Amino acid sequence: MIGSLQIKDQRILVLGAKGLVGSHVVSKLKEKGCKDVLKCGREHVDLSNQKSCNLYFYKLSIIKQINVVFLCAAKVGGIVANNENPVDFITTNLKIQTNVLENCFKYGIKKVIFLGSSCIYPKLAKQPMKESYLMTGELEPTNSAYAVAKIAGIEMCKSYNKQYNTNFIAAMPTNLYGPRDNFDLNTSHVIPALIRKFHEAKENNTDVVLWGDGSSMREFLYVDDLADALIFLAENYNATKNDCLINVGFGEDISIRKLAEMIKWDVVGFEGHILWDTSKPNGTPKKLLDTSKINKLGWTPKIGLLEGLQETYEWYIKNR
């Protein structure tokens, strides 16, 4: 359902404000002239701790009513981290979502933008993946714990909307990348991992070993575009009692092999060899979102893949 809200006139809380998505949401809000933006990071509150979260929201309520919350805080990681630490991913995210949404309802917050992930959809879902494909098949096992937590978050938003007439929106972005990303090889997602691996191989004159055979197809969205989309949804979209889920993607995908070649040649300028370790998993074979719902509302991404990769690499060089 379409709705109208002037974001610059609202008191806004960004949870996870120092993370990849949250920090870009804060920057975009400032660009739009928002003057009343509260930035919340781990140093302010442990959102996974119920007492800590309750006290934080109580103190905020005494000062002034919050109108819009961007729930960007989450425990995230790449295929290695998800596969090796599933308990951490499911329990931490369930706690954060439960605590935050409960307090948003308790203190009458107008609108909440909950951030999920495209991994909520079945591993072998028909492509591109529509919102209606949720829970129609088995999940990718390497990140199923994280996916189940995010599916629970969607159901929480839907349930609050149905029972209490709240306006909790569940935005599902595709794979993200951009400046301020996590470049730790043990916990990073594919693009920052590839950028770091190729850069270090170039410095050390070594080959690069990558997981799988490179055949998996992935869609990537520049994080600035996602931040813009989330603010767009806050201003122009309302959840209903039966529908809170909306995809946010780029609209095109690329094989991991082609992505690796693009980063190798066009971004980093690495001239060594890529060695594919086929003993390691590829993950979901194809994962492309159907974004017709948000496109019909009037939003489309602006940053192309090569431009976004080059800007991400420039940031990495300056900040590593």
C-alpha positions as CSV (number, residue, x, y, z in Angstrom):
1,M,0.0,0.0,0.0
2,I,1.3,3.4,-0.9
3,G,1.7,6.0,1.8
4,S,3.1,9.4,2.2
5,L,5.5,10.5,5.0
6,Q,7.9,13.5,4.9
7,I,11.1,11.9,6.3
8,K,12.8,15.2,7.0
9,D,10.1,16.1,9.5
10,Q,10.4,12.9,11.5
11,R,12.5,12.0,14.6
12,I,14.4,9.0,13.3
13,L,16.4,6.2,15.1
14,V,19.0,4.2,13.1
15,L,19.9,1.0,14.9
16,G,23.3,-0.4,13.7
17,A,24.3,3.1,12.7
18,K,28.0,2.3,12.4
19,G,27.5,-0.8,10.2
20,L,27.6,-1.0,6.4
21,V,23.9,-0.3,5.9
22,G,23.2,1.9,8.9
23,S,26.1,4.3,8.3
24,H,24.9,4.8,4.7
25,V,21.3,5.3,5.8
26,V,22.5,8.0,8.2
27,S,24.4,9.7,5.4
28,K,21.4,9.6,3.1
29,L,19.1,11.0,5.7
30,K,21.5,14.0,6.2
31,E,21.5,14.5,2.4
32,K,17.7,14.7,2.5
33,G,17.8,17.4,5.2
34,C,16.9,15.3,8.2
35,K,18.0,17.1,11.3
36,D,16.6,14.8,14.0
37,V,18.5,11.5,13.5
38,L,19.6,9.4,16.5
39,K,22.5,7.1,15.7
40,C,22.7,3.9,17.8
41,G,25.6,1.6,17.8
42,R,27.0,-1.3,19.9
43,E,28.6,1.3,22.3
44,H,25.1,2.6,23.2
45,V,23.2,-0.6,23.8
46,D,23.3,-4.3,23.4
47,L,20.1,-4.9,21.4
48,S,20.3,-8.7,22.0
49,N,20.0,-8.1,25.7
50,Q,16.4,-7.6,26.7
51,K,17.0,-5.5,29.8
52,S,19.5,-3.3,28.0
53,C,17.2,-2.8,25.0
54,N,14.2,-2.1,27.1
55,L,16.1,0.5,29.2
56,Y,17.5,2.2,26.0
57,F,14.0,2.6,24.5
58,Y,12.5,3.8,27.8
59,K,15.2,6.5,28.1
60,L,14.5,7.6,24.5
61,S,10.7,7.8,25.2
62,I,11.3,10.2,28.1
63,I,13.2,12.6,25.9
64,K,11.0,12.7,22.8
65,Q,8.7,10.4,20.7
66,I,10.6,8.4,18.0
67,N,8.6,8.3,14.7
68,V,10.7,6.1,12.4
69,V,13.1,3.3,13.2
70,F,15.5,1.7,10.7
71,L,16.5,-1.7,12.1
72,C,19.9,-2.2,10.4
73,A,21.5,-3.9,13.4
74,A,22.2,-7.6,12.9
75,K,24.8,-10.3,13.1
76,V,26.0,-10.8,9.5
77,G,28.7,-12.6,7.7
78,G,29.7,-14.5,4.6
79,I,29.4,-18.2,3.8
80,V,32.3,-19.3,6.0
81,A,31.1,-17.5,9.1
82,N,27.5,-18.7,8.6
83,N,28.6,-22.3,8.0
84,E,30.8,-22.4,11.1
85,N,28.8,-20.4,13.6
86,P,25.1,-21.1,13.0
87,V,24.1,-20.8,16.6
88,D,25.5,-17.3,16.9
89,F,23.6,-16.2,13.7
90,I,20.2,-17.6,14.7
91,T,20.2,-16.7,18.4
92,T,21.7,-13.2,18.2
93,N,19.4,-12.1,15.3
94,L,16.3,-13.5,16.9
95,K,17.0,-11.7,20.2
96,I,17.7,-8.3,18.4
97,Q,14.5,-8.5,16.3
98,T,12.3,-9.6,19.2
99,N,13.6,-6.9,21.6
100,V,13.5,-4.1,19.1
101,L,10.1,-4.8,17.6
102,E,8.6,-5.3,21.0
103,N,9.8,-1.9,22.1
104,C,8.8,-0.2,18.8
105,F,5.2,-1.5,19.4
106,K,5.3,-0.5,23.1
107,Y,6.3,3.1,22.4
108,G,3.9,3.6,19.5
109,I,6.6,4.1,16.8
110,K,4.9,5.1,13.5
111,K,7.0,3.1,11.1
112,V,9.7,0.5,11.3
113,I,11.9,-0.6,8.4
114,F,13.2,-4.1,9.3
115,L,16.2,-5.3,7.2
116,G,16.3,-8.9,6.0
117,S,18.2,-10.8,3.3
118,S,17.5,-12.6,0.0
119,C,18.7,-15.8,1.6
120,I,15.2,-16.2,3.1
121,Y,14.1,-17.6,-0.2
122,P,14.4,-21.4,-1.1
123,K,17.7,-22.6,-2.5
124,L,16.1,-23.8,-5.7
125,A,13.4,-21.1,-6.0
126,K,12.1,-20.1,-9.4
127,Q,14.0,-17.1,-10.8
128,P,13.6,-14.2,-10.3
129,M,12.4,-14.6,-6.8
130,K,9.0,-13.0,-6.0
131,E,8.0,-12.1,-2.4
132,S,5.3,-14.8,-2.7
133,Y,8.0,-17.5,-2.9
134,L,8.9,-17.2,0.8
135,M,8.7,-20.6,2.6
136,T,7.9,-22.6,-0.5
137,G,11.0,-24.8,-0.4
138,E,14.2,-25.8,1.4
139,L,16.8,-23.2,2.3
140,E,20.5,-23.1,1.4
141,P,22.1,-25.2,4.2
142,T,25.2,-23.1,4.6
143,N,23.3,-20.1,5.9
144,S,19.9,-21.6,6.9
145,A,20.3,-20.5,10.6
146,Y,20.6,-16.8,9.6
147,A,17.8,-17.2,7.0
148,V,15.4,-18.7,9.6
149,A,16.1,-15.8,12.0
150,K,15.3,-13.3,9.2
151,I,12.1,-15.3,8.2
152,A,11.1,-15.1,11.9
153,G,11.6,-11.3,11.7
154,I,9.3,-11.0,8.7
155,E,6.7,-13.1,10.5
156,M,7.1,-10.8,13.6
157,C,6.5,-7.7,11.5
158,K,3.5,-9.3,9.8
159,S,2.0,-10.5,13.1
160,Y,2.4,-7.1,14.8
161,N,0.7,-5.5,11.8
162,K,-2.1,-8.0,11.9
163,Q,-2.8,-8.0,15.6
164,Y,-2.0,-4.4,16.5
165,N,-2.3,-2.5,13.2
166,T,1.4,-1.4,13.3
167,N,3.3,-0.3,10.2
168,F,6.4,-2.6,10.3
169,I,7.9,-3.1,6.8
170,A,10.3,-6.0,6.0
171,A,12.7,-5.0,3.3
172,M,14.7,-7.8,1.7
173,P,17.9,-6.6,0.0
174,T,20.0,-8.7,-2.3
175,N,23.8,-9.1,-1.7
176,L,25.3,-5.8,-0.7
177,Y,28.7,-4.2,-1.1
178,G,30.3,-0.8,-0.9
179,P,32.5,1.6,1.2
180,R,32.7,0.7,4.9
181,D,32.2,-3.0,4.2
182,N,33.8,-5.7,6.3
183,F,37.0,-6.9,4.6
184,D,37.9,-9.6,7.2
185,L,38.4,-12.8,5.2
186,N,36.9,-14.9,8.0
187,T,33.6,-13.0,8.2
188,S,33.2,-11.0,5.0
189,H,30.9,-11.4,2.1
190,V,32.0,-12.2,-1.4
191,I,32.9,-8.8,-2.9
192,P,35.0,-7.4,0.0
193,A,36.7,-10.8,0.2
194,L,37.6,-10.8,-3.5
195,I,38.8,-7.3,-3.4
196,R,41.1,-8.0,-0.5
197,K,42.4,-11.3,-1.9
198,F,43.2,-9.8,-5.3
199,H,44.9,-6.7,-3.8
200,E,47.1,-8.7,-1.4
201,A,47.9,-11.2,-4.2
202,K,49.0,-8.3,-6.4
203,E,51.2,-6.9,-3.6
204,N,52.7,-10.3,-2.8
205,N,52.9,-11.7,-6.4
206,T,50.9,-14.8,-5.5
207,D,47.9,-16.6,-7.0
208,V,44.4,-16.4,-5.6
209,V,42.4,-19.4,-4.4
210,L,38.6,-19.1,-4.5
211,W,35.8,-21.4,-3.3
212,G,33.7,-23.5,-5.6
213,D,33.9,-23.4,-9.4
214,G,32.6,-19.9,-9.9
215,S,29.3,-21.0,-11.6
216,S,26.9,-19.6,-9.0
217,M,25.0,-16.5,-10.1
218,R,24.6,-13.6,-7.7
219,E,22.9,-10.2,-7.8
220,F,24.7,-7.3,-6.1
221,L,23.4,-3.9,-4.9
222,Y,25.6,-0.9,-4.0
223,V,24.9,0.0,-0.4
224,D,24.1,3.7,-1.2
225,D,21.3,2.4,-3.4
226,L,19.9,0.3,-0.6
227,A,20.0,3.2,1.8
228,D,18.1,5.3,-0.8
229,A,15.6,2.5,-1.2
230,L,15.0,2.1,2.6
231,I,14.3,5.9,2.9
232,F,12.1,5.7,-0.2
233,L,10.0,2.9,1.5
234,A,9.8,4.9,4.7
235,E,8.3,7.8,2.8
236,N,6.2,6.0,0.2
237,Y,5.1,2.6,1.4
238,N,2.9,1.3,4.1
239,A,2.6,-2.3,5.2
240,T,-0.8,-3.9,5.5
241,K,-2.1,-6.6,7.8
242,N,-1.2,-9.3,5.4
243,D,1.7,-7.8,3.4
244,C,4.9,-6.3,4.8
245,L,7.5,-7.9,2.6
246,I,9.2,-6.1,-0.3
247,N,12.4,-7.0,-2.3
248,V,15.2,-4.5,-2.9
249,G,17.6,-5.5,-5.7
250,F,19.6,-4.4,-8.7
251,G,17.7,-6.5,-11.2
252,E,20.6,-8.3,-12.9
253,D,23.0,-11.0,-11.7
254,I,26.5,-12.2,-12.6
255,S,28.4,-15.4,-12.2
256,I,31.0,-15.4,-9.4
257,R,33.6,-16.4,-12.0
258,K,32.8,-13.3,-14.1
259,L,32.7,-11.1,-11.0
260,A,36.1,-12.4,-10.0
261,E,37.5,-11.6,-13.4
262,M,36.0,-8.1,-13.3
263,I,37.6,-7.4,-9.9
264,K,40.9,-9.0,-11.0
265,W,41.3,-7.0,-14.3
266,D,39.1,-3.9,-14.2
267,V,39.3,-3.0,-10.5
268,V,42.5,-4.2,-8.9
269,G,44.7,-4.8,-12.0
270,F,45.9,-8.2,-10.8
271,E,47.8,-10.3,-13.4
272,G,48.2,-13.6,-11.6
273,H,46.1,-16.7,-11.7
274,I,42.8,-17.7,-10.1
275,L,42.7,-21.2,-8.7
276,W,39.2,-22.6,-8.0
277,D,38.9,-25.0,-5.1
278,T,36.0,-27.2,-6.2
279,S,36.1,-29.2,-2.9
280,K,34.4,-26.2,-1.3
281,P,30.6,-25.4,-1.7
282,N,29.2,-23.0,-4.3
283,G,26.2,-22.1,-2.2
284,T,22.8,-21.4,-3.9
285,P,23.1,-21.8,-7.7
286,K,21.2,-18.7,-8.6
287,K,19.7,-15.9,-6.5
288,L,18.0,-13.1,-8.3
289,L,15.3,-11.0,-6.8
290,D,12.1,-9.9,-8.5
291,T,12.0,-6.2,-7.8
292,S,8.8,-5.3,-9.7
293,K,7.0,-4.4,-6.5
294,I,9.4,-1.6,-5.5
295,N,10.0,-0.6,-9.1
296,K,6.3,0.0,-9.6
297,L,6.3,2.3,-6.6
298,G,8.9,4.4,-8.4
299,W,12.3,3.3,-7.1
300,T,15.2,1.9,-9.2
301,P,19.0,1.6,-8.4
302,K,21.4,4.2,-9.8
303,I,24.9,2.8,-9.4
304,G,26.2,0.2,-11.9
305,L,28.3,-2.8,-10.7
306,L,31.7,-1.7,-12.1
307,E,31.3,1.9,-10.8
308,G,30.3,0.5,-7.4
309,L,33.2,-1.9,-7.3
310,Q,35.7,0.8,-8.2
311,E,34.4,3.1,-5.5
312,T,34.6,0.2,-3.0
313,Y,38.2,-0.6,-3.9
314,E,39.2,3.1,-3.6
315,W,37.7,3.2,-0.1
316,Y,39.5,-0.1,0.8
317,I,42.9,1.3,-0.3
318,K,42.4,4.5,1.7
319,N,41.0,2.8,4.9
320,R,42.6,-0.6,5.2
